[in-house]
Amino acid sequence: MIYMRIPILKLHNYLLISIQTEIDDNTAIQFQEDLLNKIHQSGSSGVVIDLTSVDIIDSFIAKVLGDVVTMSDLMGAKVVLTGIQPAVAMTLIDLGIHMKNVPTALDLEQGLIKLYQELGE
């Protein structure tokens, strides 16, 4: 089976991810693994995940996204989510995945600014 890998870019001490496609379960699991490994290897203090191109998510993808945020936090990397579409926001809330402590922003640029503020840099 071929998995689509989501590119993870490093910018200074941050990791930037722009998800440009709908995500299937295998891609989500691979992304979670890749991101956690990249945080571990790079020692990054922050992550911006841009969801602008993601129109809908199912319950499994929503759970993985919530887990990614929690796991990244445990590893010392603050996550900012950007570009959340209305349907995605509704799905997250409907599924009881409340990301109360997760900063959000409209786009990648605003997400980086928010990350600087969150980390006091």
Order of alpha helices (4+ residues) and beta strands (2+ residues): beta-beta-alpha-beta-alpha-beta-alpha-beta-alpha
